[in-house]
Amino acid sequence: MQVKDRPGKSRNQPALKYNDDRPQEFVAFMSMGKTQAQYYSLVDICEQTFFNWIGIYPEFSDAHRRGKVKSQAWWDDYFDANIGDPEFNVAAFKIRYERQFGKAKIYLPELSDAKTYTEKSDAVINAISSGSISPDDGIKLSHVVANLAKVEEITDLKKRVDEIEAAIV
């Protein structure tokens, strides 16, 4: 099927909707925390056309990389601005963030303020109880805390053994 206003071009060719404003438009759109799928919908293209543009137009490829960073920065700023709000739904944020970026940011200042491993464990338990982190993230953090405690214990034991050996010689 031919497009009447552009003879010789079929509807599935990516150049039909591409113009020199697309890179700047994409970066500006993504700067609002939007997704690529939302951009496809905005400019009425399919995912394959979008990726064809990335392969065909170097300036759009660069805009794609910058746009992804801008979108993630928007969500990071949103998280930082809302984490202290008791109404902030951390679980929903995590789902959205992971869906869009494939990883989640776990922010737990109480953990870094804790001095002992017991205090660190208590901080994780309190964060789970308050809903600041998910139970799955709490389990992961608990494992990290426990492993850090083991590493410190092994380091202390090695140091004591070295001191004993040095005293014997």
GUFIFI-338657 format. One record per residue (C-alpha): x, y, z; residue in three letters. Coordinates in pm, 1 decimal. Example, Ala and Ser with C-alpha at 12.3 -4.5 7.8 and 13.67 -1.06 7.14 Angstrom:
REM residues 2
<site x="1230.0" y="-450.0" z="780.0" res="ALA"/>
<site x="1367.0" y="-106.0" z="714.0" res="SER"/>
This chain:
REM residues 169
<site x="0.0" y="0.0" z="0.0" res="MET"/>
<site x="135.3" y="340.8" z="-95.0" res="GLN"/>
<site x="95.3" y="665.5" z="101.0" res="VAL"/>
<site x="-77.1" y="916.7" z="-128.1" res="LYS"/>
<site x="108.3" y="1229.0" z="-9.0" res="ASP"/>
<site x="452.0" y="1061.5" z="-41.2" res="ARG"/>
<site x="467.1" y="849.7" z="-353.9" res="PRO"/>
<site x="707.9" y="560.3" z="-339.2" res="GLY"/>
<site x="704.1" y="527.6" z="41.9" res="LYS"/>
<site x="508.7" y="254.8" z="214.2" res="SER"/>
<site x="348.0" y="306.1" z="554.1" res="ARG"/>
<site x="592.1" y="74.8" z="731.4" res="ASN"/>
<site x="902.4" y="275.5" z="642.5" res="GLN"/>
<site x="1047.0" y="456.8" z="944.0" res="PRO"/>
<site x="1134.9" y="774.3" z="751.1" res="ALA"/>
<site x="767.3" y="859.7" z="707.6" res="LEU"/>
<site x="727.1" y="1003.0" z="1056.8" res="LYS"/>
<site x="1085.3" y="1092.0" z="1138.6" res="TYR"/>
<site x="1195.8" y="1453.1" z="1125.9" res="ASN"/>
<site x="1488.7" y="1653.3" z="1261.9" res="ASP"/>
<site x="1287.0" y="1757.3" z="1570.2" res="ASP"/>
<site x="1240.4" y="1399.3" z="1693.2" res="ARG"/>
<site x="1565.3" y="1375.1" z="1896.4" res="PRO"/>
<site x="1497.0" y="1693.4" z="2093.7" res="GLN"/>
<site x="1129.1" y="1600.4" z="2127.4" res="GLU"/>
<site x="1218.3" y="1256.2" z="2264.6" res="PHE"/>
<site x="1465.4" y="1390.1" z="2524.0" res="VAL"/>
<site x="1212.6" y="1653.9" z="2639.4" res="ALA"/>
<site x="938.2" y="1390.1" z="2665.0" res="PHE"/>
<site x="1155.1" y="1148.2" z="2860.5" res="MET"/>
<site x="1263.0" y="1432.3" z="3094.2" res="SER"/>
<site x="911.0" y="1411.4" z="3238.0" res="MET"/>
<site x="967.2" y="1053.2" z="3356.5" res="GLY"/>
<site x="782.5" y="900.1" z="3063.6" res="LYS"/>
<site x="843.3" y="560.6" z="2904.7" res="THR"/>
<site x="941.3" y="471.0" z="2551.8" res="GLN"/>
<site x="601.9" y="304.7" z="2505.2" res="ALA"/>
<site x="432.6" y="633.7" z="2590.5" res="GLN"/>
<site x="648.6" y="802.0" z="2326.3" res="TYR"/>
<site x="553.5" y="538.9" z="2066.0" res="TYR"/>
<site x="191.4" y="619.7" z="2139.3" res="SER"/>
<site x="248.4" y="996.4" z="2126.1" res="LEU"/>
<site x="405.7" y="989.3" z="1779.5" res="VAL"/>
<site x="191.0" y="694.8" z="1662.8" res="ASP"/>
<site x="468.7" y="450.3" z="1577.3" res="ILE"/>
<site x="540.9" y="91.6" z="1667.7" res="CYS"/>
<site x="837.6" y="-24.4" z="1873.3" res="GLU"/>
<site x="1017.8" y="-156.7" z="1565.3" res="GLN"/>
<site x="997.8" y="184.7" z="1395.5" res="THR"/>
<site x="1145.6" y="345.1" z="1706.6" res="PHE"/>
<site x="1440.7" y="105.8" z="1704.3" res="PHE"/>
<site x="1480.2" y="152.3" z="1329.0" res="ASN"/>
<site x="1518.7" y="526.8" z="1394.7" res="TRP"/>
<site x="1790.6" y="449.0" z="1649.7" res="ILE"/>
<site x="1975.9" y="242.0" z="1389.6" res="GLY"/>
<site x="1927.0" y="486.2" z="1101.9" res="ILE"/>
<site x="1971.0" y="824.6" z="1269.2" res="TYR"/>
<site x="2280.1" y="871.2" z="1492.3" res="PRO"/>
<site x="2131.3" y="1185.0" z="1648.3" res="GLU"/>
<site x="1824.4" y="986.7" z="1752.9" res="PHE"/>
<site x="2042.8" y="709.6" z="1892.8" res="SER"/>
<site x="2218.8" y="970.6" z="2109.0" res="ASP"/>
<site x="1882.3" y="1119.4" z="2210.2" res="ALA"/>
<site x="1765.2" y="770.5" z="2310.5" res="HIS"/>
<site x="2058.2" y="727.5" z="2551.2" res="ARG"/>
<site x="2013.7" y="1077.6" z="2696.0" res="ARG"/>
<site x="1636.6" y="1037.2" z="2721.5" res="GLY"/>
<site x="1664.6" y="717.0" z="2923.5" res="LYS"/>
<site x="1896.9" y="891.0" z="3169.9" res="VAL"/>
<site x="1661.4" y="1190.7" z="3193.2" res="LYS"/>
<site x="1364.1" y="965.7" z="3266.2" res="SER"/>
<site x="1548.2" y="777.2" z="3538.4" res="GLN"/>
<site x="1668.9" y="1105.9" z="3690.7" res="ALA"/>
<site x="1308.8" y="1229.2" z="3700.5" res="TRP"/>
<site x="1201.0" y="917.7" z="3893.9" res="TRP"/>
<site x="1502.3" y="941.0" z="4127.7" res="ASP"/>
<site x="1412.7" y="1304.0" z="4204.4" res="ASP"/>
<site x="1049.5" y="1204.1" z="4260.6" res="TYR"/>
<site x="1158.0" y="934.6" z="4504.4" res="PHE"/>
<site x="1391.8" y="1168.6" z="4693.1" res="ASP"/>
<site x="1121.0" y="1434.5" z="4720.4" res="ALA"/>
<site x="857.5" y="1193.1" z="4852.4" res="ASN"/>
<site x="1036.4" y="935.0" z="5067.2" res="ILE"/>
<site x="966.3" y="1127.3" z="5389.4" res="GLY"/>
<site x="591.8" y="1143.9" z="5319.9" res="ASP"/>
<site x="402.3" y="878.1" z="5519.8" res="PRO"/>
<site x="148.6" y="858.9" z="5234.7" res="GLU"/>
<site x="420.4" y="770.9" z="4981.9" res="PHE"/>
<site x="365.0" y="418.3" z="4851.5" res="ASN"/>
<site x="715.3" y="275.7" z="4835.5" res="VAL"/>
<site x="596.1" y="-63.4" z="4711.6" res="ALA"/>
<site x="411.5" y="91.5" z="4416.0" res="ALA"/>
<site x="710.0" y="312.4" z="4339.7" res="PHE"/>
<site x="941.4" y="9.9" z="4341.8" res="LYS"/>
<site x="717.5" y="-181.6" z="4100.6" res="ILE"/>
<site x="701.5" y="113.6" z="3861.1" res="ARG"/>
<site x="1075.2" y="180.9" z="3884.1" res="TYR"/>
<site x="1171.9" y="-183.0" z="3827.1" res="GLU"/>
<site x="930.6" y="-212.0" z="3535.6" res="ARG"/>
<site x="1082.0" y="92.1" z="3368.7" res="GLN"/>
<site x="1449.7" y="58.2" z="3461.6" res="PHE"/>
<site x="1496.2" y="-303.4" z="3569.4" res="GLY"/>
<site x="1627.8" y="-218.5" z="3914.0" res="LYS"/>
<site x="1506.3" y="-47.0" z="4226.8" res="ALA"/>
<site x="1661.6" y="207.0" z="4452.9" res="LYS"/>
<site x="1655.8" y="109.5" z="4820.2" res="ILE"/>
<site x="1697.4" y="409.5" z="5044.3" res="TYR"/>
<site x="1733.7" y="341.7" z="5414.4" res="LEU"/>
<site x="1926.8" y="615.5" z="5597.5" res="PRO"/>
<site x="1869.7" y="445.2" z="5934.6" res="GLU"/>
<site x="2084.1" y="158.5" z="5813.5" res="LEU"/>
<site x="2387.5" y="374.4" z="5747.4" res="SER"/>
<site x="2338.2" y="556.1" z="6080.7" res="ASP"/>
<site x="2338.0" y="229.5" z="6278.8" res="ALA"/>
<site x="2666.9" y="148.1" z="6449.8" res="LYS"/>
<site x="2624.5" y="-216.5" z="6548.6" res="THR"/>
<site x="2492.8" y="-508.1" z="6349.7" res="TYR"/>
<site x="2203.9" y="-538.6" z="6596.0" res="THR"/>
<site x="2112.1" y="-176.0" z="6526.2" res="GLU"/>
<site x="2139.8" y="-241.7" z="6152.9" res="LYS"/>
<site x="1910.4" y="-545.3" z="6181.5" res="SER"/>
<site x="1663.3" y="-341.7" z="6387.3" res="ASP"/>
<site x="1667.9" y="-68.3" z="6121.2" res="ALA"/>
<site x="1577.9" y="-323.8" z="5853.7" res="VAL"/>
<site x="1297.2" y="-471.9" z="6068.0" res="ILE"/>
<site x="1156.7" y="-125.6" z="6143.1" res="ASN"/>
<site x="1169.1" y="-30.9" z="5774.4" res="ALA"/>
<site x="972.3" y="-344.0" z="5683.5" res="ILE"/>
<site x="719.5" y="-275.4" z="5960.7" res="SER"/>
<site x="668.4" y="84.8" z="5849.1" res="SER"/>
<site x="638.6" y="-11.2" z="5481.9" res="GLY"/>
<site x="949.2" y="186.4" z="5381.8" res="SER"/>
<site x="1087.7" y="-124.8" z="5215.3" res="ILE"/>
<site x="929.0" y="-444.7" z="5096.9" res="SER"/>
<site x="973.0" y="-770.9" z="5289.7" res="PRO"/>
<site x="1178.9" y="-905.6" z="4995.8" res="ASP"/>
<site x="1414.0" y="-607.0" z="5012.2" res="ASP"/>
<site x="1429.0" y="-646.3" z="5389.6" res="GLY"/>
<site x="1537.5" y="-1007.7" z="5353.8" res="ILE"/>
<site x="1805.9" y="-907.4" z="5103.5" res="LYS"/>
<site x="1933.6" y="-632.3" z="5332.6" res="LEU"/>
<site x="1927.6" y="-867.9" z="5631.8" res="SER"/>
<site x="2147.2" y="-1111.8" z="5441.2" res="HIS"/>
<site x="2389.7" y="-831.6" z="5357.2" res="VAL"/>
<site x="2401.5" y="-721.1" z="5722.3" res="VAL"/>
<site x="2456.8" y="-1080.5" z="5839.1" res="ALA"/>
<site x="2733.3" y="-1135.1" z="5582.6" res="ASN"/>
<site x="2905.1" y="-811.1" z="5683.9" res="LEU"/>
<site x="2894.8" y="-924.9" z="6046.6" res="ALA"/>
<site x="3052.6" y="-1258.2" z="5947.8" res="LYS"/>
<site x="3325.3" y="-1086.4" z="5747.5" res="VAL"/>
<site x="3406.0" y="-859.4" z="6040.6" res="GLU"/>
<site x="3409.2" y="-1156.7" z="6278.0" res="GLU"/>
<site x="3644.1" y="-1353.6" z="6051.0" res="ILE"/>
<site x="3870.0" y="-1049.7" z="6013.8" res="THR"/>
<site x="3885.1" y="-1009.1" z="6392.5" res="ASP"/>
<site x="3961.1" y="-1379.9" z="6441.5" res="LEU"/>
<site x="4238.8" y="-1368.5" z="6180.7" res="LYS"/>
<site x="4387.7" y="-1065.1" z="6351.7" res="LYS"/>
<site x="4381.2" y="-1245.8" z="6690.7" res="ARG"/>
<site x="4541.7" y="-1558.3" z="6541.1" res="VAL"/>
<site x="4815.6" y="-1342.7" z="6386.1" res="ASP"/>
<site x="4876.8" y="-1175.0" z="6724.0" res="GLU"/>
<site x="4895.3" y="-1512.1" z="6902.1" res="ILE"/>
<site x="5133.5" y="-1651.5" z="6639.5" res="GLU"/>
<site x="5351.8" y="-1341.2" z="6667.0" res="ALA"/>
<site x="5363.4" y="-1377.6" z="7047.6" res="ALA"/>
<site x="5462.6" y="-1745.6" z="7024.3" res="ILE"/>
<site x="5757.3" y="-1684.5" z="6791.8" res="VAL"/>
